[in-house]
Amino acid sequence: MTTAPTRTLETHTLDVPGARLAYDIRPNESSSALPLMLIGSPMGASGFETLASHFTDRSVVTYDPRGSERSQRTDGRLENATEEHADDVHRVISAVGGPVDLFASSGGAVNALALVARHSDDVRVLVAHEPPDFVVLPDRDRVLAAADDMYDTYRRRGFGSAMAKFIALTSHKGEIPADFTSRPAPDPAMFGMPTEDDGRRDDPLFARNPATIRYQPDIDALRRASTRIVLAVGEASADQLTDRATRTIAERLGLDVAVFPGGHGGFNRSEWDPTADPDAFAATLRQILDSPS
């Protein structure tokens, strides 16, 4: 495999209502292609280094969502709203001189759907990869009850215990059974998670973004949007929560679902996901972005 050339990384900050955002540009001033923006949530820019390295033929923009990594709230609040994230992405796109093509993963895909519903002129193509919009699911009451139990576990026992429940919930295949929250709690050590409570209660996943899974996408606005929207799943995520939510949204929009190699984080090599193939993932993304429709 040929090693991609190293590019200068330009880092900027942007003051927005309630937060100061950090964003990065990997420039390619000779390219006529739209910039490619890569976003997640709560994952920040550092999670997209591998994927960005596959797109040296165009400028690439990444950022840290408010409350994650370098981007911090300035208003003293803890929790983020999906609409706030969407407005933040809109402001970053404006700052870099959009429009852009947008690859959005996980909570970033939820935020991207909110963005396109409000500002479709910002985005030519949106690839929304496994948005955890659990409120759209037929078993949403059971899913949300299990999620609330996970958040409550974080408040009572800290990160490791909550992360063990997060893994158990998000890896479950099929509908969530009625007795899910009454089952014995998984041992954090089984997943390599800390068993001791460090006392912190500001984790970006468990404390700052619980609203993500409850965001109701504006289907009518998305249907009217000028953006070409591609809902995408990982082939290793079949029948898990994010796969099911993505397929439900795609069905409501009358769209087919694109299938990427690997699972939820298939664009990064990970000891937790032997199915991940970042090279094949990037090739699939490029094929979608280059496709006329």
Backbone bond lengths (Angstrom), bond angles and torsions (degrees), N, CA, C in turn:
res aa  C-N    CA-C-N  psi(-1)  N-CA   C-N-CA  omega(-1)  CA-C   N-CA-C  phi
1 M - - - 1.454 - - 1.524 108.88 -
2 T 1.321 117.56 133.37 1.454 121.98 179.42 1.524 110.38 -77.38
3 T 1.320 115.65 133.45 1.456 119.80 179.11 1.519 110.07 -76.53
4 A 1.326 116.58 130.87 1.460 121.29 -179.19 1.519 110.02 -68.39
5 P 1.327 118.11 144.10 1.451 120.40 178.66 1.527 111.67 -64.40
6 T 1.326 115.21 147.62 1.454 120.25 178.84 1.521 110.29 -77.71
7 R 1.335 117.19 136.21 1.453 121.63 178.66 1.520 109.74 -115.62
8 T 1.313 115.19 151.47 1.450 120.19 174.21 1.522 109.10 -67.03
9 L 1.318 115.73 134.20 1.462 121.02 179.09 1.521 108.40 -100.69
10 E 1.329 116.13 117.83 1.458 121.25 177.48 1.527 108.39 -96.97
11 T 1.321 116.53 123.83 1.457 121.32 179.95 1.522 110.03 -110.66
12 H 1.335 115.72 134.75 1.461 121.76 -177.07 1.527 109.30 -133.50
13 T 1.307 115.47 163.08 1.458 120.96 171.59 1.524 108.63 -124.37
14 L 1.314 114.85 153.07 1.463 121.39 -177.61 1.524 107.97 -141.21
15 D 1.318 116.60 121.10 1.457 121.57 176.03 1.518 109.60 -83.19
16 V 1.323 115.62 124.85 1.459 122.62 179.04 1.520 107.08 -129.40
17 P 1.320 118.67 165.95 1.465 119.44 -179.59 1.530 112.05 -55.44
18 G 1.315 116.96 116.47 1.456 122.29 175.57 1.507 116.28 85.13
19 A 1.339 118.37 1.32 1.467 118.21 -176.49 1.525 110.80 -161.17
20 R 1.318 114.55 160.53 1.464 121.88 168.41 1.517 107.17 -118.04
21 L 1.331 116.13 118.80 1.462 122.18 -175.01 1.519 110.73 -97.65
22 A 1.310 115.41 143.24 1.464 121.73 171.42 1.524 108.16 -108.87
23 Y 1.338 115.90 132.68 1.457 119.55 176.41 1.520 109.98 -140.13
24 D 1.328 114.88 157.39 1.460 121.87 -174.81 1.522 109.91 -125.27
25 I 1.315 115.27 146.56 1.459 121.93 173.87 1.518 108.42 -124.70
26 R 1.332 115.34 128.56 1.463 122.01 169.05 1.527 105.58 -104.30
27 P 1.335 117.34 97.43 1.468 119.58 -167.41 1.520 114.00 -79.58
28 N 1.322 114.39 149.14 1.458 122.59 166.04 1.528 105.71 -139.26
29 E 1.315 115.03 88.61 1.465 120.12 -172.68 1.520 112.54 -71.77
30 S 1.330 117.11 -15.32 1.465 119.51 179.87 1.523 112.81 -87.21
31 S 1.328 117.46 -7.84 1.459 121.14 -176.68 1.524 110.86 -85.60
32 S 1.323 115.77 140.08 1.464 120.86 174.90 1.523 112.16 -93.44
33 A 1.340 116.91 -4.13 1.463 121.11 -179.97 1.520 110.08 -74.43
34 L 1.337 116.04 152.32 1.453 119.77 174.61 1.520 109.94 -61.46
35 P 1.329 117.28 149.54 1.467 118.58 171.87 1.534 110.30 -58.25
36 L 1.301 114.65 148.34 1.467 121.22 174.37 1.521 107.86 -104.24
37 M 1.317 116.84 120.49 1.462 121.18 177.50 1.522 108.47 -103.05
38 L 1.332 115.94 134.80 1.454 123.34 -179.13 1.522 108.08 -118.78
39 I 1.328 117.55 120.80 1.458 119.79 -177.22 1.523 111.13 -134.64
40 G 1.322 114.20 150.11 1.454 122.69 171.23 1.522 107.84 -135.56
41 S 1.312 116.35 -174.92 1.453 122.67 170.98 1.533 107.64 -172.70
42 P 1.342 116.93 125.55 1.456 127.70 5.38 1.534 114.63 -81.27
43 M 1.316 118.50 -0.29 1.457 120.41 -179.61 1.515 110.83 -62.43
44 G 1.332 115.74 137.55 1.442 121.22 -178.91 1.516 113.38 -99.29
45 A 1.319 114.86 -161.86 1.458 122.36 -174.30 1.523 113.09 -60.42
46 S 1.330 117.25 -33.43 1.471 120.13 -176.01 1.518 112.38 -61.06
47 G 1.329 117.42 -23.90 1.456 120.29 -179.24 1.516 114.41 -77.33
48 F 1.342 117.19 -5.15 1.463 120.22 -175.88 1.530 113.01 -114.09
49 E 1.316 117.77 12.98 1.458 119.95 -178.68 1.523 111.76 -60.95
50 T 1.326 117.07 -43.87 1.463 120.12 -178.67 1.523 110.72 -65.46
51 L 1.322 117.43 -47.80 1.460 120.41 -178.63 1.527 110.74 -63.54
52 A 1.321 117.41 -41.38 1.462 120.72 179.74 1.523 111.84 -60.74
53 S 1.329 116.70 -32.52 1.469 120.27 -177.09 1.527 112.37 -66.66
54 H 1.332 117.53 -14.94 1.466 121.69 179.22 1.528 112.76 -88.57
55 F 1.326 117.27 -2.31 1.468 119.97 -175.43 1.524 110.85 -127.46
56 T 1.334 115.45 54.43 1.460 120.42 178.57 1.524 112.24 -74.70
57 D 1.335 117.19 -9.58 1.463 120.56 -179.25 1.527 112.70 -84.42
58 R 1.298 117.94 3.55 1.460 122.17 175.14 1.520 108.74 -150.69
59 S 1.317 116.25 163.23 1.460 119.76 175.20 1.526 109.51 -69.88
60 V 1.334 115.89 143.35 1.460 122.02 179.82 1.523 108.69 -124.31
61 V 1.332 115.61 133.37 1.463 122.45 -179.34 1.525 108.62 -117.04
62 T 1.325 116.25 132.61 1.468 121.65 173.56 1.527 108.13 -131.88
63 Y 1.332 116.24 161.37 1.469 118.54 177.73 1.519 109.90 -153.88
64 D 1.340 114.95 164.37 1.462 121.29 173.84 1.528 108.32 -101.03
65 P 1.335 118.26 122.33 1.466 119.40 177.27 1.529 110.95 -61.75
66 R 1.312 115.33 153.85 1.472 118.73 179.18 1.527 110.60 -55.36
67 G 1.342 114.71 133.70 1.456 120.73 -178.87 1.512 114.38 87.58
68 S 1.349 117.70 -0.45 1.461 121.85 -179.87 1.530 109.70 -121.76
69 E 1.330 115.45 137.66 1.452 122.77 174.88 1.528 111.27 49.88
70 R 1.332 119.38 -116.21 1.466 121.05 -172.57 1.525 113.68 -84.44
71 S 1.320 118.11 -14.32 1.474 121.57 -176.30 1.529 109.52 -95.29
72 Q 1.306 116.13 116.69 1.454 120.50 -175.77 1.520 111.55 -121.58
73 R 1.320 114.99 148.30 1.458 120.47 174.02 1.526 108.70 -67.61
74 T 1.327 115.98 144.99 1.459 121.35 177.93 1.520 112.19 -112.85
75 D 1.346 115.84 0.91 1.464 119.47 -176.68 1.521 113.19 -103.82
76 G 1.348 117.01 4.90 1.455 120.34 177.90 1.505 115.40 81.72
77 R 1.320 117.94 -4.20 1.460 120.62 178.92 1.527 110.40 -80.10
78 L 1.325 115.70 156.99 1.455 121.09 -179.60 1.525 111.22 -99.52
79 E 1.336 117.17 -53.43 1.459 120.57 -171.37 1.526 112.01 -83.64
80 N 1.329 114.49 146.64 1.458 122.45 177.69 1.528 110.24 -105.72
81 A 1.318 116.29 144.66 1.459 121.88 172.77 1.525 109.41 -97.81
82 T 1.319 116.42 148.16 1.466 120.36 177.99 1.519 111.14 -57.05
83 E 1.309 117.40 -40.26 1.458 121.06 -179.92 1.527 111.40 -63.16
84 E 1.342 117.32 -34.37 1.463 120.20 176.04 1.529 110.49 -64.02
85 H 1.322 116.10 -45.77 1.468 119.70 178.09 1.534 110.55 -59.88
86 A 1.335 116.68 -43.33 1.460 120.12 -179.41 1.526 110.87 -61.93
87 D 1.324 116.62 -42.45 1.464 119.89 177.96 1.526 111.21 -65.23
88 D 1.341 116.87 -36.73 1.465 120.19 177.63 1.526 110.77 -61.65
89 V 1.337 116.77 -46.12 1.463 120.22 179.87 1.520 110.22 -62.85
90 H 1.330 116.93 -40.32 1.465 121.30 176.79 1.527 110.75 -57.85
91 R 1.318 116.82 -42.90 1.466 120.40 -178.37 1.526 111.63 -69.84
92 V 1.332 116.97 -36.56 1.467 119.01 176.49 1.523 110.12 -65.71
93 I 1.331 117.20 -43.60 1.471 120.92 178.30 1.518 110.15 -59.81
94 S 1.320 117.15 -42.10 1.457 120.06 177.83 1.524 110.83 -63.61
95 A 1.334 116.94 -38.52 1.459 120.78 -178.13 1.528 112.14 -67.43
96 V 1.328 117.32 -32.36 1.471 119.85 -179.06 1.524 111.70 -91.34
97 G 1.332 117.36 -0.17 1.454 120.41 177.20 1.507 113.96 80.95
98 G 1.354 116.11 48.28 1.449 121.17 -178.99 1.516 112.83 -57.89
99 P 1.332 119.01 -177.33 1.460 126.53 13.07 1.529 113.53 -76.19
100 V 1.350 114.04 174.12 1.452 121.55 -179.04 1.519 109.26 -135.15
101 D 1.328 115.38 164.82 1.455 121.24 158.25 1.520 106.20 -90.40
102 L 1.327 117.35 143.46 1.463 120.77 -170.41 1.522 110.89 -130.29
103 F 1.343 115.73 120.28 1.459 120.89 167.76 1.514 106.81 -103.85
104 A 1.331 115.81 123.56 1.457 121.11 -175.79 1.524 109.22 -127.78
105 S 1.323 115.76 129.44 1.461 120.99 -175.55 1.522 110.90 -116.21
106 S 1.318 116.35 142.70 1.462 123.85 172.68 1.527 110.66 55.25
107 G 1.344 117.86 -127.42 1.456 119.57 179.31 1.509 112.67 -59.97
108 G 1.330 116.46 -27.75 1.459 119.76 174.95 1.511 111.94 -62.72
109 A 1.338 117.32 -32.07 1.461 120.74 177.75 1.526 110.95 -69.95
110 V 1.328 117.14 -35.54 1.469 120.18 174.30 1.524 109.39 -62.28
111 N 1.332 116.09 -47.30 1.462 120.52 -179.83 1.529 111.26 -63.08
112 A 1.332 116.36 -35.84 1.463 120.53 -179.80 1.523 111.30 -68.42
113 L 1.315 117.57 -37.05 1.468 119.65 176.23 1.526 110.44 -63.90
114 A 1.331 116.47 -38.71 1.462 119.96 176.06 1.520 110.64 -66.17
115 L 1.333 117.46 -38.87 1.460 121.89 178.13 1.525 111.23 -61.39
116 V 1.327 116.85 -50.40 1.465 120.79 -176.07 1.529 110.84 -65.95
117 A 1.326 117.22 -33.74 1.466 119.83 176.70 1.526 111.13 -63.04
118 R 1.337 117.44 -28.11 1.466 122.16 -177.52 1.523 112.97 -100.12
119 H 1.330 116.92 -36.12 1.465 121.95 -170.78 1.530 109.85 -138.15
120 S 1.312 117.40 64.41 1.457 118.80 -175.34 1.527 112.49 -66.15
121 D 1.331 117.68 -22.14 1.460 119.45 178.18 1.525 112.41 -68.36
122 D 1.321 117.27 -14.33 1.470 120.93 178.46 1.519 112.85 -71.58
123 V 1.332 117.21 -23.61 1.460 120.85 -166.63 1.523 110.57 -132.33
124 R 1.328 115.98 124.89 1.468 120.55 175.00 1.523 110.34 -77.75
125 V 1.343 116.25 -54.33 1.458 122.44 178.66 1.531 108.02 -127.23
126 L 1.315 116.24 128.82 1.467 121.86 172.45 1.520 108.81 -111.33
127 V 1.322 116.28 122.49 1.458 121.59 169.60 1.522 106.42 -105.82
128 A 1.327 116.22 105.52 1.460 122.77 -177.49 1.527 108.34 -98.59
129 H 1.328 115.62 103.58 1.463 122.72 -172.23 1.525 110.21 -96.48
130 E 1.320 115.73 107.02 1.461 124.60 173.31 1.528 113.87 55.23
131 P 1.334 118.08 59.06 1.465 119.72 174.78 1.533 111.07 -67.53
132 P 1.336 118.34 126.97 1.474 120.61 179.64 1.524 112.06 -81.95
133 D 1.306 116.41 59.79 1.461 122.98 178.38 1.524 108.76 -86.41
134 F 1.315 116.34 72.60 1.457 120.19 -169.58 1.526 112.87 -69.90
135 V 1.329 116.90 -16.62 1.458 119.79 -178.69 1.530 111.61 -67.00
136 V 1.335 118.48 -16.49 1.471 120.18 -178.96 1.525 112.04 -84.72
137 L 1.318 119.17 -8.63 1.457 122.21 -172.90 1.531 112.12 -77.48
138 P 1.319 117.53 149.69 1.465 119.69 178.28 1.528 112.92 -64.85
139 D 1.329 117.52 -28.44 1.464 121.93 178.29 1.527 110.96 -100.43
140 R 1.327 116.35 31.10 1.466 120.33 -172.05 1.521 112.85 -59.77
141 D 1.336 118.77 -33.58 1.467 119.46 -178.94 1.522 110.32 -62.48
142 R 1.331 116.93 -41.36 1.463 120.18 179.25 1.530 110.96 -72.08
143 V 1.327 116.08 -37.62 1.466 120.02 178.24 1.525 110.51 -63.91
144 L 1.325 116.52 -47.47 1.458 120.28 -177.86 1.517 111.73 -68.17
145 A 1.324 117.08 -32.34 1.472 119.79 175.43 1.528 110.36 -64.99
146 A 1.331 115.87 -41.42 1.473 119.43 177.89 1.523 110.64 -66.21
147 A 1.328 116.87 -38.29 1.467 120.38 177.91 1.524 110.71 -66.26
148 D 1.325 117.08 -41.96 1.464 119.92 178.62 1.527 110.83 -63.06
149 D 1.315 116.92 -37.57 1.457 120.45 175.66 1.535 110.61 -62.63
150 M 1.320 116.55 -38.62 1.469 121.59 177.34 1.530 110.83 -63.89
151 Y 1.348 116.83 -46.08 1.462 120.18 179.08 1.529 110.88 -64.36
152 D 1.322 116.69 -38.53 1.463 120.01 178.39 1.529 110.41 -66.02
153 T 1.325 116.24 -37.19 1.465 119.92 176.42 1.522 110.50 -61.63
154 Y 1.317 116.94 -39.55 1.468 119.65 177.40 1.525 110.71 -61.24
155 R 1.327 116.99 -45.31 1.467 119.94 -179.42 1.521 111.59 -63.75
156 R 1.338 116.96 -34.47 1.464 120.23 -176.23 1.525 112.95 -88.02
157 R 1.336 117.34 -37.82 1.463 119.66 -168.29 1.521 114.28 -127.19
158 G 1.301 118.16 -5.90 1.445 119.97 173.68 1.517 114.99 93.86
159 F 1.331 114.58 -171.15 1.461 122.93 -166.82 1.522 114.13 -63.52
160 G 1.333 118.16 -51.39 1.462 120.72 -172.54 1.517 112.83 -59.22
161 S 1.328 116.69 -46.93 1.467 120.50 -179.34 1.522 111.25 -65.18
162 A 1.340 115.97 -38.74 1.468 119.11 178.76 1.517 111.28 -68.80
163 M 1.330 117.52 -40.31 1.459 120.34 -179.36 1.524 111.38 -65.47
164 A 1.326 117.56 -35.22 1.464 120.26 176.66 1.528 110.15 -61.56
165 K 1.324 116.97 -41.36 1.469 120.30 177.43 1.523 111.07 -69.67
166 F 1.326 116.92 -36.00 1.463 120.66 177.32 1.525 110.46 -60.47
167 I 1.331 116.54 -45.76 1.467 120.31 -179.30 1.521 110.32 -64.22
168 A 1.326 116.38 -43.87 1.466 119.87 -179.92 1.529 111.26 -62.06
169 L 1.327 116.73 -40.30 1.462 120.44 -178.20 1.523 111.66 -71.26
170 T 1.318 116.77 -48.83 1.466 119.33 -173.25 1.525 112.80 -75.15
171 S 1.322 118.36 -19.36 1.461 120.49 177.95 1.525 112.77 -92.57
172 H 1.340 116.90 -6.40 1.465 120.22 179.70 1.526 109.94 -65.64
173 K 1.301 116.77 136.98 1.457 121.81 179.36 1.529 109.86 -101.30
174 G 1.316 115.40 133.31 1.453 120.10 179.12 1.525 111.86 88.64
175 E 1.321 115.13 -176.19 1.456 119.64 -178.69 1.528 111.35 -64.47
176 I 1.313 115.48 149.17 1.455 121.12 179.85 1.529 108.90 -77.09
177 P 1.335 118.23 124.44 1.468 119.84 -178.54 1.518 112.56 -71.14
178 A 1.311 115.84 159.40 1.462 121.27 -175.81 1.518 112.36 -64.08
179 D 1.342 117.92 -27.42 1.471 120.29 -177.02 1.530 112.86 -94.80
180 F 1.323 117.76 14.39 1.470 120.40 -172.54 1.521 111.95 -58.39
181 T 1.331 117.94 -45.15 1.463 119.85 -175.97 1.527 112.91 -75.47
182 S 1.325 117.38 -15.06 1.466 119.39 179.28 1.529 112.34 -92.84
183 R 1.311 117.39 -2.24 1.461 120.50 177.48 1.525 109.94 -73.12
184 P 1.341 117.33 156.29 1.470 119.41 178.73 1.531 110.89 -56.72
185 A 1.315 115.84 138.30 1.464 120.42 -179.10 1.526 110.21 -66.53
186 P 1.317 118.08 137.87 1.462 120.41 178.44 1.528 110.88 -67.33
187 D 1.319 115.05 149.23 1.469 121.71 179.25 1.525 109.08 -80.07
188 P 1.333 119.22 121.79 1.467 120.05 179.35 1.526 113.48 -55.08
189 A 1.324 116.80 -33.30 1.465 120.48 -178.34 1.523 111.71 -63.07
190 M 1.327 117.46 -26.90 1.470 121.12 178.30 1.521 111.33 -60.31
191 F 1.337 115.95 -28.42 1.458 121.20 -176.71 1.526 112.20 -107.83
192 G 1.322 116.47 10.80 1.456 119.76 -178.41 1.509 113.54 73.56
193 M 1.338 116.85 20.80 1.455 121.71 -179.72 1.529 110.74 -92.84
194 P 1.335 118.32 153.27 1.470 120.19 178.89 1.523 111.42 -64.46
195 T 1.313 115.55 141.07 1.462 120.66 178.84 1.522 112.27 -94.36
196 E 1.331 116.76 -15.17 1.459 121.29 179.26 1.530 110.26 -95.85
197 D 1.320 115.45 145.37 1.458 122.21 178.12 1.529 108.87 -84.94
198 D 1.341 117.38 120.33 1.468 119.88 179.98 1.526 112.68 -83.24
199 G 1.333 116.79 -2.45 1.458 120.77 175.59 1.511 115.27 87.17
200 R 1.327 118.17 -10.26 1.462 120.27 -178.46 1.534 110.28 -78.79
201 R 1.317 115.24 148.57 1.462 120.32 179.58 1.527 110.52 -138.08
202 D 1.345 116.05 37.50 1.461 120.12 -178.92 1.521 112.22 -125.49
203 D 1.336 117.11 24.24 1.455 120.56 -177.68 1.530 110.67 -61.37
204 P 1.347 117.87 134.08 1.468 119.75 -177.93 1.523 113.94 -59.10
205 L 1.321 117.87 -34.74 1.464 119.89 -179.01 1.522 111.40 -76.80
206 F 1.316 117.08 -50.57 1.457 120.16 -169.74 1.522 113.84 -88.91
207 A 1.315 118.49 -28.07 1.461 120.81 -176.08 1.514 113.60 -105.52
208 R 1.338 117.59 -30.53 1.459 119.83 -170.50 1.531 114.64 -99.48
209 N 1.331 117.52 -23.24 1.470 118.13 -171.69 1.528 114.77 -130.66
210 P 1.333 118.50 38.55 1.477 117.58 177.92 1.520 113.63 -66.82
211 A 1.334 117.81 -18.04 1.469 119.84 -179.10 1.519 112.52 -72.55
212 T 1.324 117.84 -17.56 1.467 120.87 -174.28 1.517 112.30 -55.73
213 I 1.316 116.95 -46.87 1.460 120.21 -173.65 1.522 112.37 -73.34
214 R 1.335 116.56 -10.56 1.463 120.99 -178.83 1.534 112.45 -104.88
215 Y 1.312 117.00 7.33 1.460 118.80 179.91 1.524 110.07 -73.58
216 Q 1.326 115.79 127.69 1.468 121.12 178.88 1.527 108.24 -95.38
217 P 1.325 119.28 109.08 1.460 120.07 -178.67 1.522 111.44 -63.04
218 D 1.328 114.42 142.79 1.469 121.03 179.71 1.527 107.82 -85.27
219 I 1.311 115.91 90.08 1.460 121.52 -173.45 1.525 111.30 -62.34
220 D 1.314 117.16 -41.16 1.467 119.57 -179.38 1.527 111.04 -62.82
221 A 1.326 117.00 -44.19 1.464 120.30 179.53 1.519 111.07 -66.05
222 L 1.308 117.30 -37.12 1.468 120.48 179.16 1.525 110.98 -67.98
223 R 1.318 117.34 -35.51 1.468 120.00 176.55 1.521 111.51 -65.67
224 R 1.328 116.72 -33.38 1.466 120.71 -179.05 1.527 112.43 -81.96
225 A 1.300 117.77 -14.76 1.460 121.32 -171.54 1.524 111.76 -63.21
226 S 1.318 116.16 145.70 1.462 121.38 175.07 1.522 112.26 -75.79
227 T 1.306 117.11 -16.82 1.465 123.22 -179.92 1.527 111.10 -66.09
228 R 1.329 116.63 137.79 1.465 119.44 168.43 1.521 107.51 -80.13
229 I 1.319 117.12 115.98 1.463 122.82 -175.21 1.526 109.33 -102.54
230 V 1.315 115.75 128.17 1.461 122.23 176.57 1.522 107.57 -121.26
231 L 1.324 117.07 115.46 1.462 122.28 173.80 1.511 108.27 -87.56
232 A 1.327 116.79 131.99 1.460 120.05 -171.62 1.518 111.62 -134.70
233 V 1.336 115.25 147.73 1.468 122.73 176.91 1.522 108.88 -131.41
234 G 1.315 115.69 163.75 1.454 121.45 172.34 1.518 110.28 -93.60
235 E 1.325 116.73 140.30 1.465 118.56 -177.20 1.522 111.87 -64.21
236 A 1.338 117.94 -25.26 1.469 120.37 179.26 1.526 112.18 -83.95
237 S 1.332 117.52 -4.39 1.469 121.39 -179.60 1.520 112.68 -95.97
238 A 1.301 117.36 8.51 1.462 121.18 -172.20 1.520 112.58 -49.61
239 D 1.322 115.91 126.60 1.463 125.88 174.78 1.523 113.81 70.65
240 Q 1.324 117.53 6.78 1.458 119.87 171.44 1.525 109.26 -81.45
241 L 1.325 117.13 172.37 1.458 120.91 -172.90 1.521 113.17 -56.76
242 T 1.336 117.18 -47.83 1.462 118.53 -176.71 1.526 111.76 -67.83
243 D 1.319 116.92 -33.91 1.462 120.69 175.53 1.519 110.05 -63.99
244 R 1.306 116.46 -46.56 1.459 120.84 -177.66 1.530 111.29 -65.29
245 A 1.336 117.20 -41.73 1.465 120.37 179.20 1.525 110.92 -64.39
246 T 1.330 116.35 -43.04 1.464 120.28 -179.62 1.520 110.84 -61.52
247 R 1.305 116.63 -45.25 1.469 120.39 -178.95 1.526 111.50 -65.88
248 T 1.321 116.92 -33.81 1.466 120.00 177.94 1.523 110.62 -66.07
249 I 1.333 116.95 -44.71 1.469 120.39 178.70 1.529 110.32 -63.74
250 A 1.330 116.37 -44.07 1.465 119.90 179.45 1.528 110.69 -59.95
251 E 1.316 116.83 -41.52 1.465 120.24 179.18 1.527 110.50 -62.10
252 R 1.324 117.15 -41.13 1.466 120.19 -179.97 1.528 111.18 -66.67
253 L 1.320 116.47 -29.83 1.455 120.81 179.06 1.529 112.33 -88.29
254 G 1.329 117.20 -6.24 1.457 120.70 -177.95 1.515 112.83 71.43
255 L 1.335 117.12 33.17 1.459 122.17 -176.32 1.527 111.17 -114.19
256 D 1.327 114.64 149.77 1.457 119.68 168.87 1.523 109.25 -75.11
257 V 1.324 116.34 162.89 1.463 122.18 179.59 1.518 109.49 -107.36
258 A 1.322 116.85 129.28 1.463 121.27 174.56 1.521 109.14 -83.70
259 V 1.312 116.67 140.81 1.469 121.84 -178.71 1.519 109.05 -112.47
260 F 1.319 115.32 123.55 1.457 122.95 178.42 1.522 110.16 -100.41
261 P 1.329 117.62 156.67 1.460 120.00 172.79 1.529 110.34 -64.48
262 G 1.326 116.11 153.46 1.456 120.75 174.37 1.508 113.29 78.62
263 G 1.339 114.29 -163.46 1.445 120.51 -177.27 1.511 112.87 -111.13
264 H 1.325 115.48 -145.20 1.461 121.44 -173.05 1.528 112.05 -61.08
265 G 1.293 117.46 -35.29 1.463 121.42 178.36 1.507 112.65 -114.31
266 G 1.315 116.67 40.00 1.456 121.41 -171.65 1.504 115.81 -65.71
267 F 1.341 118.12 -8.53 1.461 120.83 179.71 1.523 112.65 -86.67
268 N 1.347 117.33 -1.29 1.459 122.48 177.56 1.521 110.81 -126.23
269 R 1.310 116.09 142.73 1.460 119.80 171.92 1.522 108.32 -71.81
270 S 1.325 116.59 136.23 1.458 119.97 -176.09 1.516 110.42 -151.54
271 E 1.328 115.72 138.83 1.458 119.85 175.74 1.528 111.13 -66.30
272 W 1.345 115.92 -19.42 1.454 120.00 -178.91 1.524 112.40 -84.88
273 D 1.323 117.40 -15.53 1.462 120.03 -176.15 1.522 110.10 -133.78
274 P 1.315 117.26 90.24 1.468 119.94 179.55 1.518 113.18 -67.19
275 T 1.342 117.74 -12.43 1.464 120.58 179.75 1.533 111.78 -83.21
276 A 1.331 117.76 -11.29 1.460 120.51 -176.03 1.528 110.77 -64.32
277 D 1.314 115.53 133.98 1.465 122.43 178.07 1.529 106.94 -139.38
278 P 1.343 117.21 84.42 1.469 119.76 -174.73 1.524 113.98 -57.01
279 D 1.330 117.65 -35.16 1.461 119.85 -179.73 1.528 110.68 -64.92
280 A 1.331 116.43 -47.38 1.460 120.10 179.29 1.524 110.95 -67.57
281 F 1.330 116.45 -35.01 1.470 120.29 178.00 1.523 109.89 -61.49
282 A 1.338 116.41 -48.40 1.466 120.47 -179.59 1.520 111.42 -62.79
283 A 1.328 117.11 -37.64 1.460 120.54 178.90 1.527 110.83 -64.18
284 T 1.332 116.99 -39.29 1.461 120.71 177.46 1.519 110.81 -65.79
285 L 1.318 116.65 -42.60 1.457 119.88 178.06 1.525 110.82 -61.81
286 R 1.315 117.02 -44.41 1.466 120.27 179.36 1.529 110.69 -60.30
287 Q 1.321 116.59 -42.11 1.466 120.13 -179.79 1.523 110.72 -61.09
288 I 1.328 117.43 -40.70 1.458 120.63 179.47 1.531 110.78 -67.28
289 L 1.327 116.02 -44.74 1.472 119.39 -177.70 1.529 111.17 -65.48
290 D 1.324 116.65 -33.64 1.462 120.26 -177.74 1.517 113.08 -84.18
291 S 1.329 116.46 -12.64 1.455 119.97 -178.99 1.519 110.31 -70.62
292 P 1.330 118.71 139.31 1.462 120.44 -179.87 1.519 113.66 -70.23
293 S 1.342 117.14 -19.08 1.457 118.85 -179.87 1.523 110.31 -157.83
